Amino acid sequence: MFRLGLVLTAGFLTLTSSVLASEKWNETLAKAKGQTIYWNAWGGDQRTNAFIDWVGEQVEQRYGVRLNHVKLSDTAEAVTRVIAEKTAGKSSDGSVDLIWINGPNFLSMKEKGLLAGPFAQDLPNARYVDFSPSSPASVDFTIPVEGYESPWRLAKFVFNYNSARLASPPRTMQEFLIWSKNNPGRFTHPVVSNFLGATFLKQALMELVSDPKILQSAATDNNFDQVTTPLWTWYDELRPTLWRQGKTFPASEQAQQQLLSDDEIDISMSFDPAGAAAAINDGALPGTIRTYALANGTLGNFSFVAIPFNAKNKEGAMIIANFLLEPETQTHAQNINVLGSFSVLDQSKLNDSQLALLAALPTSPALPTNAELGKTLLEPHPSWMIRLSKAWKERYSQ
Amino acid sequence: MDDPTKQSLERTLFAMISRTAIGLRSILALILTAAFFIPIVLGFWQTLLPSFGYIPAIGLTRIEVFAGQDLIAEPGFASSLRLTLVTGFASTALACILAFSFCAMIQNRIAKSATERFLAPFLATPHAAMAIGLAFLFAPSGFFSRLMSPWATGWQKPPDIITINDDWGVSLIIALIAKEVPFLLLVILSALNHISVHKFMATGHALGYGRAQIWIKIIIPQIYPLIRLSLYIVLAFSLSVVDMAIIIGPSNPPTLSVLSLQWFSDSDPLSLRLATATAIVQTLIILVAVTLWFAMERVVIVVGRWWIRKGGRGPVSDYLMRFLVTMVHVLLACSVLALISLVLWSVAWRWQFPDITPLSWSVQYWSYVLNSDQDILFNSIAIAACTSLICLSFAIAWLEWQNFETPSIRIIVFCIIILPLFIPQIAFLFGLHILFLRWGLSGSLIAVGWAHSLFVFPYIILTLSDSWRSLDNRYIRSAASLGANRMKILLRVKLPMLLRPLLISAAIGFSVSMGLYLPSLVMGEGRIPTITTEAVALASGADRRLQSVYALLQALFPMIIFFAALLIPRIIYVEHADLRGDRQ
């Protein structure tokens, strides 16, 4: 009897909470109408910019929310802006409503209490997302998300190579070293102060370290040197064989892609498995470029959107975060003619018609299949990336 | 009846009128100070605080020691410092030498107005656009390499050599020179109006000196003092340039200005200490550099006197100068080719190495930008037009009134006006942004326009004051003797006669505003995107085709304004050769 009561109460509670939730969401919808959202998002990629424009049109039509894309050259600009606002004592009506964020920037803002939330699980479309404890939606670079950011696109570390120049590309870090020695000047990575450049070092570290588990907890003064020794031994050998003798590096993923397009290098890297296929469609890369992942898997993570603590239009920002998780939006984003970014939704939570839409998307020879993309490795604790960048700078920037 | 009240009333009225005149002048001086001086000082102060560890936003409320120690400990800081000094000094010195040589060789051979017309496109092209074009020109897979491959070089793929972004900053120096030489040419040409070059040339030739020797020994010593300030401005600019250094400068490590910007945009707020400290160091560098340059001038004067008195006829110097002039021609040709390659890229679909022209064409990016980024075009044009017009009116007001002020006040106000050109932008813009935030101004067109005026106004004053001063006083006296009051003289005589220089300085103001990167980025909070913020953001990544469209747009609008400025006087003053700039 008691147990039945408990079950009933629990059921009742779930029911009321869902009713409450939908009431709360309706309230959010009502408040959001007419708001103008300033979404601070990195603006270096034309396709992403065009996708954000499309999101703007959609949310204006559906919810009466206007979207303004503030194009950043670095996400940290928005973080700095929020800090400046806090310095100036502006704790409401802030200029940033929504930020495309993850990893170190998220850690920085979360630690300093610069984020609003938690809100991610309150979004109606959160039901399509896998929020299990170790899923990429719950852990951002080993930092617990705890609802302070909501996922919107998948990033997976991949390499692009020119199939006209090499038949089979290197698939392990040792193979990279051998290949680059035989083909000096034809490989490079973005500068390590850039996110992707640092990722390349992390990827190498994960492969070269004796026990990758150690990377899941914070790096310490005691273990950093010892853990990274194999990495530096490998890199010291690799660097002189790189493009420009490893003395200078492309500033970003896009600058590196331009080098691949200009035939200055044969292999580039990217955080977007469909990026090369999309670039071929756009004429930005030759048709002979192919995308692949490494034999033992590559790093992967979600890109998120977060709302600053002082955002002026939190409701509208939530509407956009929610719209980004619509199955139709994610399918649209995965279309290589649009963005080509793989869906962040849990496929097992989609219904048949939603799955059919995904299956009907156009394909391209440069586009890897999910199987070809292989294992996704968990991102190390952010302290590793921060220390790696610093150590790299100390060693190679003089 | 002699009414004492009436008398005192008259006295009061008279006093009031003269006070109003003084009042008006003071108001102008006050406005100039409030609009230009206070923001810079307060902004600089706000930048100074974090460099001493005072960052209240993250709970650091104690003033500590200057972060200099930490800066020196940063890897690569010494190299950044060296790079900054080398690129700044080398580009300024070389640009100065090249500009003088060029002037010496073309003087008397090409009409001044023709030279101005020919310089206009180079002056109008903003630094970032030029850097983007030159970067493609010189890259190992770039335009030159494509022109020569594979028939001459045998390169089937681009060679693995370092050209742009080289560790020594040579490519940055070249890019800076390419932009500064046309500016200095313009300055030298207008300085030449103050001396009678013909007479000196004739005397010099009679004494057996060659053209180069006459210039070095007689003409340059006379006009150098007139262009000294512009040289200092070029020096200060080259030492703190951001956009060009990002695009074509070394990256590992970069120059101090780029380093500072990187720290400003670091996700760790503690980097603010380093960022602001670097900005302060940059300010000191400019101060020391200008002093050093001044000291070098003294040395050159002493050595030069001895050298001139020796009376050598130095036949070699003519060959040297001819070589330097060839260098200028090469440089200008490179600038033109850079713009041409931008045009090609902007309409290319695929353009592979080693093809000389694109494989396939498309105007997709033009139509994309013109259709969907109209607000960006609007922002840029509106800001540039408004700031240059407002600054021009202020400049006219100041030039007209300054004669009433004491010389010391004139000098003080002048120093205030040109101050923004001698402090690295980053050293006060960051602090100014915090102030604007407090005043609720940030992120608005007004904030961006205001920040732009800080830079547009001094350039307008600098380009205009010379023509203003050299206007023949007899016209003004004639008008006054015919009974015209000051206002009428200004409106009916001075402004119409000075139409050409007025339009040219407005055009320079327009192109300065169009090319400003940091003020738009920091003050606009990214909410006021301009062509330049887009172009530099894209230059950090993105497609070269889109980059080219933005770089060209950046250059296009100032060019249109420049040509309008040169054309309008020719249309209005068909019958007055003096006023349309054909004779001078």
HADDOCK unambig.tbl for C-alpha pairs under 7 A between the chains (distance, minus, plus):
assign (segid A and resid 44 and name CA) (segid B and resid 537 and name CA) 6.34 0.50 0.50
assign (segid A and resid 44 and name CA) (segid B and resid 538 and name CA) 5.52 0.50 0.50
assign (segid A and resid 44 and name CA) (segid B and resid 541 and name CA) 5.67 0.50 0.50
assign (segid A and resid 44 and name CA) (segid B and resid 542 and name CA) 5.41 0.50 0.50
assign (segid A and resid 45 and name CA) (segid B and resid 542 and name CA) 5.66 0.50 0.50
assign (segid A and resid 70 and name CA) (segid B and resid 526 and name CA) 5.39 0.50 0.50
assign (segid A and resid 70 and name CA) (segid B and resid 527 and name CA) 5.85 0.50 0.50
assign (segid A and resid 71 and name CA) (segid B and resid 526 and name CA) 6.54 0.50 0.50
assign (segid A and resid 73 and name CA) (segid B and resid 537 and name CA) 5.15 0.50 0.50
assign (segid A and resid 76 and name CA) (segid B and resid 265 and name CA) 5.08 0.50 0.50
assign (segid A and resid 76 and name CA) (segid B and resid 266 and name CA) 5.51 0.50 0.50
assign (segid A and resid 76 and name CA) (segid B and resid 267 and name CA) 4.87 0.50 0.50
assign (segid A and resid 77 and name CA) (segid B and resid 265 and name CA) 4.92 0.50 0.50
assign (segid A and resid 79 and name CA) (segid B and resid 267 and name CA) 6.36 0.50 0.50
assign (segid A and resid 80 and name CA) (segid B and resid 265 and name CA) 6.29 0.50 0.50
assign (segid A and resid 83 and name CA) (segid B and resid 57 and name CA) 6.35 0.50 0.50
assign (segid A and resid 84 and name CA) (segid B and resid 434 and name CA) 6.27 0.50 0.50
assign (segid A and resid 85 and name CA) (segid B and resid 437 and name CA) 6.86 0.50 0.50
assign (segid A and resid 86 and name CA) (segid B and resid 57 and name CA) 5.73 0.50 0.50
assign (segid A and resid 87 and name CA) (segid B and resid 56 and name CA) 6.15 0.50 0.50
assign (segid A and resid 87 and name CA) (segid B and resid 57 and name CA) 4.54 0.50 0.50
assign (segid A and resid 88 and name CA) (segid B and resid 434 and name CA) 6.04 0.50 0.50
assign (segid A and resid 88 and name CA) (segid B and resid 437 and name CA) 6.50 0.50 0.50
assign (segid A and resid 88 and name CA) (segid B and resid 438 and name CA) 5.73 0.50 0.50
assign (segid A and resid 105 and name CA) (segid B and resid 267 and name CA) 5.41 0.50 0.50
assign (segid A and resid 108 and name CA) (segid B and resid 267 and name CA) 6.40 0.50 0.50
assign (segid A and resid 108 and name CA) (segid B and resid 268 and name CA) 6.44 0.50 0.50
assign (segid A and resid 185 and name CA) (segid B and resid 160 and name CA) 5.86 0.50 0.50
assign (segid A and resid 243 and name CA) (segid B and resid 160 and name CA) 6.51 0.50 0.50
assign (segid A and resid 244 and name CA) (segid B and resid 160 and name CA) 5.87 0.50 0.50
assign (segid A and resid 244 and name CA) (segid B and resid 161 and name CA) 6.11 0.50 0.50
assign (segid A and resid 244 and name CA) (segid B and resid 162 and name CA) 6.08 0.50 0.50
assign (segid A and resid 248 and name CA) (segid B and resid 251 and name CA) 6.58 0.50 0.50
assign (segid A and resid 248 and name CA) (segid B and resid 252 and name CA) 6.03 0.50 0.50
assign (segid A and resid 251 and name CA) (segid B and resid 540 and name CA) 6.56 0.50 0.50
assign (segid A and resid 252 and name CA) (segid B and resid 540 and name CA) 6.77 0.50 0.50
assign (segid A and resid 252 and name CA) (segid B and resid 541 and name CA) 5.87 0.50 0.50
assign (segid A and resid 253 and name CA) (segid B and resid 541 and name CA) 6.88 0.50 0.50
assign (segid A and resid 254 and name CA) (segid B and resid 541 and name CA) 4.32 0.50 0.50
assign (segid A and resid 254 and name CA) (segid B and resid 542 and name CA) 5.09 0.50 0.50
assign (segid A and resid 255 and name CA) (segid B and resid 540 and name CA) 6.94 0.50 0.50
assign (segid A and resid 255 and name CA) (segid B and resid 541 and name CA) 4.86 0.50 0.50
assign (segid A and resid 255 and name CA) (segid B and resid 542 and name CA) 6.83 0.50 0.50
assign (segid A and resid 262 and name CA) (segid B and resid 141 and name CA) 6.15 0.50 0.50
assign (segid A and resid 262 and name CA) (segid B and resid 352 and name CA) 6.02 0.50 0.50
assign (segid A and resid 262 and name CA) (segid B and resid 353 and name CA) 5.86 0.50 0.50
assign (segid A and resid 263 and name CA) (segid B and resid 157 and name CA) 6.39 0.50 0.50
assign (segid A and resid 263 and name CA) (segid B and resid 158 and name CA) 6.69 0.50 0.50
assign (segid A and resid 263 and name CA) (segid B and resid 353 and name CA) 6.66 0.50 0.50
assign (segid A and resid 264 and name CA) (segid B and resid 141 and name CA) 6.69 0.50 0.50
assign (segid A and resid 264 and name CA) (segid B and resid 157 and name CA) 6.94 0.50 0.50
assign (segid A and resid 264 and name CA) (segid B and resid 158 and name CA) 5.54 0.50 0.50
assign (segid A and resid 283 and name CA) (segid B and resid 349 and name CA) 5.61 0.50 0.50
assign (segid A and resid 283 and name CA) (segid B and resid 350 and name CA) 5.45 0.50 0.50
assign (segid A and resid 284 and name CA) (segid B and resid 350 and name CA) 6.72 0.50 0.50
assign (segid A and resid 284 and name CA) (segid B and resid 543 and name CA) 6.99 0.50 0.50
assign (segid A and resid 393 and name CA) (segid B and resid 75 and name CA) 6.32 0.50 0.50
assign (segid A and resid 394 and name CA) (segid B and resid 75 and name CA) 5.07 0.50 0.50
assign (segid A and resid 397 and name CA) (segid B and resid 75 and name CA) 6.36 0.50 0.50
assign (segid A and resid 397 and name CA) (segid B and resid 76 and name CA) 5.39 0.50 0.50
assign (segid A and resid 397 and name CA) (segid B and resid 252 and name CA) 5.62 0.50 0.50
assign (segid A and resid 397 and name CA) (segid B and resid 253 and name CA) 5.81 0.50 0.50
assign (segid A and resid 398 and name CA) (segid B and resid 75 and name CA) 6.11 0.50 0.50
assign (segid A and resid 398 and name CA) (segid B and resid 76 and name CA) 4.09 0.50 0.50
assign (segid A and resid 398 and name CA) (segid B and resid 79 and name CA) 6.16 0.50 0.50
assign (segid A and resid 398 and name CA) (segid B and resid 253 and name CA) 6.74 0.50 0.50
